[in-house]
Amino acid sequence: MTNDQAVHIGMLNSFNLITEVATYEQIMDADMGIFAHNPEDDIEYDNIKFIMLYFEQFEMFEHCAELKKYIDLNFNSDGSRKETDCECDMPEIKEYTLKMKCFKCDKRLRR
């Protein structure tokens, strides 16, 4: 695999993870664990914008549009997250997902 191919696969894997086309496990099981961001952390606004710029460069505008939707749903105009974090003393977990939420307050659980 060339360096350019690895970069492209990393961008696609991050895109697929962000837009929930694929799970982290599916990507790792395919032995293609290259990402444009740290998949164990919540993706930051600047990382998404960087990935969008990459796709713009190759005229992959449908990818850009999906990432724009994600930004609009999850970030304020200043790049801060719209969603508030759980502040429960003892959060409850009923289901393990990529975007974990507290069962009590239905707010995002983050490390």
C-alpha positions as CSV (number, residue, x, y, z in Angstrom):
1,M,0.0,0.0,0.0
2,T,1.4,3.4,-0.9
3,N,1.4,6.3,1.5
4,D,-1.3,8.1,-0.6
5,Q,-3.5,5.0,-0.4
6,A,-3.0,4.7,3.4
7,V,-4.0,8.4,3.8
8,H,-7.1,7.9,1.6
9,I,-8.2,4.8,3.6
10,G,-7.7,6.6,6.8
11,M,-9.9,9.4,5.6
12,L,-12.6,7.0,4.4
13,N,-12.4,5.0,7.7
14,S,-12.8,8.1,9.8
15,F,-15.7,9.2,7.5
16,N,-17.4,5.8,7.8
17,L,-17.0,5.8,11.6
18,I,-18.2,9.4,12.0
19,T,-21.3,8.9,9.8
20,E,-21.9,5.5,11.3
21,V,-21.6,3.6,8.0
22,A,-19.3,1.2,9.8
23,T,-18.4,0.5,13.4
24,Y,-14.9,0.5,14.8
25,E,-15.0,-3.3,15.1
26,Q,-16.0,-3.7,11.5
27,I,-13.1,-1.6,10.3
28,M,-10.7,-3.3,12.6
29,D,-12.0,-6.8,11.6
30,A,-11.2,-5.9,8.0
31,D,-7.6,-5.3,9.0
32,M,-7.8,-1.7,7.8
33,G,-7.3,0.1,11.2
34,I,-6.0,3.4,9.7
35,F,-7.9,6.5,10.7
36,A,-7.5,10.3,10.2
37,H,-8.4,10.8,13.9
38,N,-8.1,8.9,17.1
39,P,-11.2,6.7,17.0
40,E,-11.0,6.2,20.8
41,D,-11.7,9.9,21.4
42,D,-14.6,12.0,20.4
43,I,-13.8,13.6,17.1
44,E,-13.2,17.3,17.3
45,Y,-14.6,20.0,15.0
46,D,-11.2,20.8,13.5
47,N,-10.6,17.2,12.6
48,I,-13.9,17.0,10.7
49,K,-13.1,20.2,8.8
50,F,-9.7,18.7,7.9
51,I,-11.3,15.6,6.6
52,M,-13.8,17.7,4.6
53,L,-11.0,19.6,3.0
54,Y,-9.4,16.4,2.0
55,F,-12.6,15.2,0.3
56,E,-13.1,18.6,-1.4
57,Q,-9.7,18.3,-2.9
58,F,-10.8,15.1,-4.7
59,E,-14.3,16.4,-5.5
60,M,-16.0,13.9,-3.2
61,F,-18.7,16.3,-2.4
62,E,-21.2,13.7,-1.2
63,H,-18.8,13.0,1.6
64,C,-18.5,16.7,2.4
65,A,-22.2,17.0,2.5
66,E,-22.6,14.2,5.0
67,L,-19.8,15.6,7.2
68,K,-21.5,19.1,7.0
69,K,-24.8,17.5,8.3
70,Y,-22.8,15.9,11.1
71,I,-21.3,19.2,12.0
72,D,-24.6,21.0,11.9
73,L,-26.2,18.4,14.2
74,N,-23.3,18.2,16.7
75,F,-21.5,21.5,16.8
76,N,-22.3,25.2,17.4
77,S,-21.0,27.7,15.0
78,D,-17.9,28.4,17.2
79,G,-16.9,24.7,17.0
80,S,-18.1,23.8,20.5
81,R,-20.3,20.8,21.0
82,K,-24.1,21.2,21.1
83,E,-24.7,18.2,23.2
84,T,-24.1,18.4,27.0
85,D,-22.3,15.8,29.0
86,C,-23.8,13.7,31.7
87,E,-23.3,15.1,35.2
88,C,-25.0,12.3,37.1
89,D,-23.0,11.1,40.2
90,M,-23.7,7.5,39.2
91,P,-24.5,7.3,35.5
92,E,-26.4,4.2,34.3
93,I,-25.5,2.3,31.1
94,K,-28.1,0.1,29.4
95,E,-26.4,-0.2,26.0
96,Y,-22.9,0.1,24.8
97,T,-22.6,2.2,21.7
98,L,-20.1,4.4,19.9
99,K,-21.9,7.5,21.3
100,M,-22.7,6.4,24.8
101,K,-25.5,8.1,26.7
102,C,-26.5,7.9,30.4
103,F,-29.7,6.0,30.8
104,K,-30.8,8.3,33.6
105,C,-30.5,11.7,32.0
106,D,-30.0,10.7,28.3
107,K,-26.9,13.0,28.1
108,R,-23.6,12.0,26.5
109,L,-21.0,10.0,28.5
110,R,-17.4,10.9,27.8
111,R,-14.1,9.8,29.2
